[in-house]
């Protein structure tokens, strides 16, 4: 029996530049920066005082007040983005076989706010372990897909993927594979992250990973710019619901795109730094193309990892030139992290949303905040600097690379009968 075709039938977003998919896409195509001074805690003594926070979000607008208190923000974000995707896709779970509908979710860190609060409260006490009984269930990463499955009564495959910033791309690849192998009909995939707190910002500052451009947060995320000085932390969630093609057609589903391939690789080089020659990045895109059965010249757009770090941007650009050859100069490339910041474990899902919407709208979102060319990056590459560009997008790659050398790429293409 051959592999089944898998399509995207539902989308949801909760991001620093939009709390729904339409808001997110409008902000992306208009080059809106989500970076601003942090409001959630006092940053007076922190090196970095800004981030891409989710804005105008009250969990009690979506969740019961009592229930919301039992959930870490990363789970709240997951539930809200998924609610939008479920409504978008028109799934009536009462009429579907929920034993064949699963949830595979990605997060790199999970309930960091919960962990911080509980340990801080313990440290302030007399040594008596007075922990909240919801401490562990609020914190663990797999609780996000657990809550999604419980909300909708979904009894298919259910687990979390953890591979740092590649986490939600790995979740999508796993979902894709389970469906095309016939194990499930529908899988809710995606990722969420909520690390903009004292522990998250302090930890990344200690690594010298974050931009410290406190005088101009809106332009701090500068992928591929000569003066980039680190990534800007982001938070939020993205949901991509995948469905077996014939199942989707039978229920008259709206089809956004077809997912056709996924690749995974390891740098095997350093705990945080990418391979200097981009070997892992080149390999993961090569594997994704092979899995999809596509030639390099069939790709029109790459939503790159592009974090705005000094080393990472150079190696990814090098990998693209090495793999795509002359076709590299026909590609549109963009880093939407220039607007959303880096959502860590949720980055893959949110950037896959951008790739899918680019295919649907034949519009490539920009890489904003470009001021100065970097002499170490090939100047002939089209990074879609500062302004969205209209073009036919037949197929797009979304890249995510994580600490530990984890690389994952996923390919979407226009759906055709």
C-alpha positions as CSV (number, residue, x, y, z in Angstrom):
1,X,0.0,0.0,0.0
2,X,1.4,3.4,-1.0
3,X,1.9,6.4,1.2
4,X,-1.2,8.6,1.7
5,X,-1.2,12.3,0.7
6,X,-1.4,14.8,3.6
7,X,-2.9,18.3,3.4
8,X,-3.3,21.3,5.7
9,X,-6.9,22.0,6.6
10,X,-6.8,24.2,9.7
11,X,-4.6,27.1,10.9
12,X,-4.4,29.0,14.2
13,X,-2.0,31.6,15.6
14,X,-1.3,33.6,18.7
15,X,1.8,35.7,18.1
16,X,3.5,38.9,19.1
17,X,2.2,40.5,15.9
18,X,-1.3,39.1,15.8
19,X,-3.6,37.0,17.9
20,X,-5.3,35.3,15.0
21,X,-4.2,34.1,11.6
22,X,-5.6,37.0,9.6
23,X,-4.0,39.5,12.0
24,X,-0.7,37.7,11.9
25,X,-0.6,37.6,8.1
26,X,-1.6,41.3,7.8
27,X,1.2,42.3,10.1
28,X,3.7,40.0,8.4
29,X,3.1,41.4,4.9
30,X,3.2,45.0,6.3
31,X,6.5,44.5,8.0
32,X,5.3,45.1,11.6
33,X,7.8,44.5,14.4
34,X,6.5,42.8,17.5
35,X,9.4,44.0,19.7
36,X,8.8,46.4,22.6
37,X,9.9,47.0,26.2
38,X,8.9,44.0,28.4
39,X,5.7,44.6,30.5
40,X,5.5,41.3,32.3
41,X,8.3,41.9,34.8
42,X,10.7,44.6,36.1
43,X,13.8,44.6,33.7
44,X,15.8,47.3,35.5
45,X,18.7,45.0,36.2
46,X,18.6,42.9,33.0
47,X,20.9,43.4,30.1
48,X,18.0,43.0,27.6
49,X,14.8,44.9,28.5
50,X,12.6,44.1,25.5
51,X,11.1,41.2,23.7
52,X,8.3,40.2,21.4
53,X,5.5,39.6,23.9
54,X,1.9,38.5,23.1
55,X,-0.2,41.6,23.3
56,X,-3.8,42.2,24.4
57,X,-4.3,38.7,25.5
58,X,-6.4,37.7,28.5
59,X,-6.7,33.9,28.9
60,X,-10.1,34.4,30.7
61,X,-11.5,35.6,27.4
62,X,-11.1,32.0,26.2
63,X,-10.8,29.8,29.3
64,X,-12.7,29.5,32.6
65,X,-11.0,31.6,35.2
66,X,-10.5,28.7,37.6
67,X,-9.2,26.5,34.7
68,X,-6.8,29.2,33.4
69,X,-5.1,29.3,36.8
70,X,-4.2,25.7,36.5
71,X,-2.4,26.2,33.1
72,X,1.0,27.6,32.4
73,X,1.0,30.3,29.7
74,X,2.5,28.0,27.2
75,X,-0.5,25.7,27.5
76,X,-3.0,28.6,27.4
77,X,-1.4,29.7,24.2
78,X,-1.6,26.2,22.8
79,X,-5.3,25.9,23.6
80,X,-6.2,29.3,22.1
81,X,-4.3,28.8,18.8
82,X,-5.8,25.4,18.5
83,X,-9.3,26.6,19.1
84,X,-8.9,29.0,16.1
85,X,-7.6,26.2,14.0
86,X,-10.4,23.8,14.9
87,X,-13.0,26.4,14.0
88,X,-11.1,27.3,10.9
89,X,-11.1,23.7,9.6
90,X,-14.8,23.1,10.4
91,X,-14.1,19.8,12.2
92,X,-17.2,18.2,13.8
93,X,-15.5,15.7,16.1
94,X,-18.9,14.2,17.0
95,X,-19.1,12.9,13.5
96,X,-15.5,11.8,13.1
97,X,-13.6,8.7,14.4
98,X,-11.7,10.4,17.3
99,X,-9.7,7.2,17.8
100,X,-7.9,8.2,14.6
101,X,-7.4,11.9,15.5
102,X,-4.3,12.8,17.4
103,X,-2.2,15.7,18.8
104,X,1.5,16.0,18.4
105,X,2.8,19.3,20.0
106,X,6.3,20.9,20.2
107,X,7.9,23.1,22.9
108,X,11.5,23.6,23.7
109,X,11.2,24.6,27.4
110,X,7.5,24.4,28.4
111,X,6.3,25.6,31.8
112,X,9.2,27.9,32.7
113,X,7.0,30.5,34.4
114,X,5.4,27.8,36.6
115,X,8.8,26.3,37.5
116,X,10.2,29.8,38.3
117,X,7.2,30.7,40.5
118,X,7.2,27.5,42.5
119,X,11.0,27.4,43.2
120,X,11.0,31.1,44.1
121,X,8.2,30.6,46.6
122,X,10.0,27.7,48.1
123,X,13.3,29.7,48.4
124,X,11.4,32.4,50.2
125,X,10.0,30.0,52.8
126,X,11.4,28.2,55.8
127,X,12.4,25.1,53.8
128,X,9.1,23.4,54.2
129,X,8.1,22.0,50.7
130,X,4.8,23.7,50.2
131,X,4.4,23.2,46.5
132,X,1.2,23.7,44.5
133,X,-0.3,20.3,43.6
134,X,-0.5,21.5,40.0
135,X,3.2,22.3,39.8
136,X,4.3,19.3,37.9
137,X,1.2,18.9,35.7
138,X,1.4,22.7,34.8
139,X,5.1,22.5,33.9
140,X,5.7,19.4,31.8
141,X,5.8,19.9,28.0
142,X,3.5,17.0,27.1
143,X,0.7,18.5,29.1
144,X,-0.1,20.8,26.2
145,X,-1.1,18.0,23.8
146,X,-2.8,16.3,26.8
147,X,-5.0,19.3,27.4
148,X,-5.8,19.6,23.7
149,X,-6.8,16.0,23.4
150,X,-9.0,16.2,26.6
151,X,-10.8,19.3,25.3
152,X,-11.8,17.7,22.1
153,X,-11.9,14.0,23.1
154,X,-9.2,13.0,20.7
155,X,-7.8,9.5,21.4
156,X,-5.3,9.1,18.6
157,X,-1.5,9.5,18.9
158,X,-0.7,12.0,21.6
159,X,2.8,13.2,22.7
160,X,5.2,16.1,22.6
161,X,8.4,16.7,20.7
162,X,11.4,18.4,22.3
163,X,14.3,19.5,20.1
164,X,14.8,23.1,21.2
165,X,14.0,25.5,18.4
166,X,13.2,22.7,16.0
167,X,10.5,21.2,18.3
168,X,7.3,22.1,16.5
169,X,8.8,21.3,13.1
170,X,9.6,17.9,14.4
171,X,6.0,17.7,15.7
172,X,4.7,18.5,12.1
173,X,7.0,15.9,10.6
174,X,5.9,13.2,13.0
175,X,2.2,14.1,12.4
176,X,2.8,14.0,8.6
177,X,4.4,10.5,8.9
178,X,1.7,9.0,11.1
179,X,-1.0,10.2,8.6
180,X,0.8,9.1,5.4
181,X,1.5,5.7,7.0
182,X,-2.3,5.3,7.7
183,X,-2.1,5.4,11.5
184,X,-4.3,8.5,11.8
185,X,-6.7,10.6,9.8
186,X,-6.2,14.0,11.4
187,X,-3.4,15.3,13.7
188,X,-3.4,18.6,15.4
189,X,0.3,19.7,15.4
190,X,2.1,22.9,16.2
191,X,4.0,24.4,19.1
192,X,3.9,27.0,21.9
193,X,6.4,28.7,24.2
194,X,6.3,31.3,27.0
195,X,9.8,32.1,28.2
196,X,9.6,35.9,28.6
197,X,10.2,36.0,32.3
198,X,13.1,36.5,34.7
199,X,14.5,33.0,34.2
200,X,14.2,32.9,30.4
201,X,15.6,36.4,29.7
202,X,18.3,36.1,32.4
203,X,19.4,32.7,31.1
204,X,19.6,33.7,27.5
205,X,21.4,36.9,28.5
206,X,24.0,34.9,30.4
207,X,24.7,33.0,27.1
208,X,25.1,36.3,25.2
209,X,22.4,35.0,22.8
210,X,20.0,38.0,23.0
211,X,20.2,41.4,21.3
212,X,20.8,44.2,23.8
213,X,19.6,47.0,21.5
214,X,17.5,48.5,24.3
215,X,17.5,52.0,22.6
216,X,15.7,50.7,19.6
217,X,13.8,47.4,20.2
218,X,11.7,47.6,17.0
219,X,14.8,47.2,14.9
220,X,16.7,44.9,17.1
221,X,15.9,41.7,15.2
222,X,18.1,42.1,12.1
223,X,18.6,38.8,10.3
224,X,21.4,38.9,7.8
225,X,22.3,42.5,8.6
226,X,25.9,43.3,9.3
227,X,25.1,44.9,12.7
228,X,22.9,42.1,14.1
229,X,23.8,41.4,17.7
230,X,21.6,38.4,18.8
231,X,18.0,37.2,18.7
232,X,14.9,38.8,20.2
233,X,12.9,36.5,22.4
234,X,9.3,35.9,21.4
235,X,6.3,33.9,22.7
236,X,3.1,32.5,21.5
237,X,1.7,29.5,19.6
238,X,1.0,28.2,16.1
239,X,-1.3,25.4,15.2
240,X,-1.2,23.4,11.9
241,X,-3.9,20.7,11.5
242,X,-2.9,18.0,9.1
243,X,-5.3,15.6,7.4
244,X,-5.3,12.7,5.0
245,X,-6.3,13.9,1.6
246,X,-9.2,11.6,0.9
247,X,-10.6,12.1,4.4
248,X,-10.4,15.9,3.9
249,X,-12.1,15.7,0.5
250,X,-14.9,13.5,1.9
251,X,-15.9,16.1,4.4
252,X,-15.5,19.0,2.0
253,X,-12.6,20.6,3.8
254,X,-10.8,23.7,2.8
255,X,-7.3,22.8,1.8
256,X,-4.5,25.4,2.3
257,X,-1.6,23.4,1.0
258,X,-0.1,19.9,0.8
259,X,2.7,18.9,3.1
260,X,5.1,16.8,1.0
261,X,8.3,16.3,2.8
262,X,10.3,16.6,6.0
263,X,14.0,16.3,6.8
264,X,16.0,16.0,10.0
265,X,19.7,16.1,10.8
266,X,22.2,16.9,13.5
267,X,25.2,19.2,13.3
268,X,27.2,17.0,15.8
269,X,29.3,20.0,16.4
270,X,28.6,22.2,19.5
271,X,25.8,22.7,22.1
272,X,24.8,26.1,20.8
273,X,26.9,27.1,17.8
274,X,25.9,25.9,14.3
275,X,28.4,24.1,12.1
276,X,30.5,26.8,10.6
277,X,30.2,25.3,7.1
278,X,26.4,24.8,7.4
279,X,26.7,21.1,6.9
280,X,23.7,20.2,9.1
281,X,21.6,22.9,7.5
282,X,22.5,21.7,4.0
283,X,21.8,18.1,4.9
284,X,18.4,18.7,6.4
285,X,17.2,20.6,3.4
286,X,18.6,17.9,1.1
287,X,16.7,15.2,3.1
288,X,13.5,17.2,3.0
289,X,13.7,17.6,-0.8
290,X,14.5,13.9,-1.2
291,X,11.5,13.0,1.0
292,X,9.2,15.3,-1.0
293,X,10.5,13.9,-4.4
294,X,11.3,17.5,-5.5
295,X,14.2,19.0,-7.3
296,X,15.9,22.1,-5.8
297,X,14.6,24.2,-8.7
298,X,11.0,23.5,-7.7
299,X,11.3,25.5,-4.5
300,X,10.3,29.2,-4.7
301,X,10.6,30.4,-1.1
302,X,12.5,29.5,2.0
303,X,11.4,30.7,5.4
304,X,14.8,30.5,7.0
305,X,15.7,30.0,10.6
306,X,17.5,33.4,10.4
307,X,17.7,34.3,14.1
308,X,19.8,37.4,13.8
309,X,22.8,35.8,15.5
310,X,26.3,36.5,14.1
311,X,27.2,32.9,13.3
312,X,23.8,31.3,12.5
313,X,22.8,33.6,9.7
314,X,26.1,33.1,7.9
315,X,26.0,29.3,7.9
316,X,22.4,29.1,6.8
317,X,23.0,31.5,3.8
318,X,26.1,29.4,2.9
319,X,24.1,26.2,3.1
320,X,21.5,27.6,0.7
321,X,24.1,28.5,-1.9
322,X,25.8,25.2,-1.5
323,X,22.6,23.2,-2.0
324,X,20.7,25.3,-4.5
325,X,23.6,26.5,-6.7
326,X,22.5,29.0,-9.3
327,X,18.8,28.5,-8.4
328,X,19.6,30.0,-5.0
329,X,19.5,33.4,-6.7
330,X,16.0,32.7,-8.0
331,X,14.6,32.0,-4.5
332,X,12.9,34.4,-2.2
333,X,14.3,34.0,1.3
334,X,12.9,35.7,4.4
335,X,13.2,35.5,8.1
336,X,9.9,36.3,9.7
337,X,11.8,36.3,13.1
338,X,12.6,39.9,12.1
339,X,9.0,40.6,13.1
340,X,7.9,37.9,15.5
341,X,11.2,37.5,17.3
342,X,12.3,33.9,18.1
343,X,9.5,31.8,19.5
344,X,11.9,29.0,20.3
345,X,10.0,25.7,20.3
346,X,7.0,27.4,18.7
347,X,9.1,28.9,15.9
348,X,8.6,26.1,13.5
349,X,4.8,26.2,13.7
350,X,4.6,29.9,13.4
351,X,7.0,30.0,10.5
352,X,5.2,27.1,8.8
353,X,2.1,29.3,9.0
354,X,4.0,32.0,7.2
355,X,5.1,29.6,4.5
356,X,1.6,28.2,4.0
357,X,0.1,31.6,3.8
358,X,2.8,32.7,1.3
359,X,1.7,29.8,-0.9
360,X,-1.9,30.7,-0.6
361,X,-1.4,34.4,-1.3
362,X,1.5,34.2,-3.7
363,X,3.2,36.8,-1.5
364,X,6.5,36.4,0.3
365,X,6.7,38.3,3.7
366,X,9.8,40.4,4.2
367,X,12.9,40.3,6.3
368,X,12.6,43.7,8.0
369,X,15.3,45.8,9.7
370,X,17.9,45.5,7.0
371,X,20.3,48.5,6.9
372,X,23.8,47.3,6.1
373,X,24.9,44.4,3.9
374,X,27.1,41.8,5.6
375,X,30.2,41.1,3.4
376,X,30.3,37.5,4.6
377,X,26.8,36.8,3.1
378,X,26.3,36.4,-0.6
379,X,24.9,39.7,-1.8
380,X,23.1,38.1,-4.8
381,X,20.6,36.2,-2.5
382,X,17.2,37.7,-2.3
383,X,16.3,38.0,1.3
384,X,13.1,40.0,0.6
385,X,14.5,42.9,2.6
386,X,12.1,45.3,4.1
387,X,9.1,44.9,1.8
388,X,6.9,41.9,0.9
389,X,7.1,40.7,-2.7
390,X,4.5,39.2,-4.9
391,X,5.4,36.0,-6.8
392,X,4.0,32.6,-7.5
393,X,5.0,30.3,-4.7
394,X,4.6,26.7,-5.9
395,X,6.6,25.2,-3.0
396,X,8.2,26.5,0.2
397,X,10.7,25.2,2.8
398,X,10.6,26.1,6.4
399,X,13.8,25.7,8.3
400,X,14.3,25.4,12.1
401,X,17.6,24.7,13.9
402,X,17.9,24.1,17.7
403,X,20.5,24.2,20.4
404,X,22.2,20.8,20.6
405,X,22.6,20.8,16.8
406,X,19.0,19.7,16.0
407,X,17.9,20.6,12.5
408,X,14.4,20.1,10.9
409,X,12.9,21.3,7.6
410,X,9.5,20.8,6.2
411,X,8.2,21.4,2.7
412,X,4.7,22.6,1.7
413,X,3.4,23.0,-1.9
414,X,0.3,24.2,-3.6
415,X,-2.4,21.6,-3.5
416,X,-3.2,20.1,-6.9
417,X,-5.6,17.2,-7.7
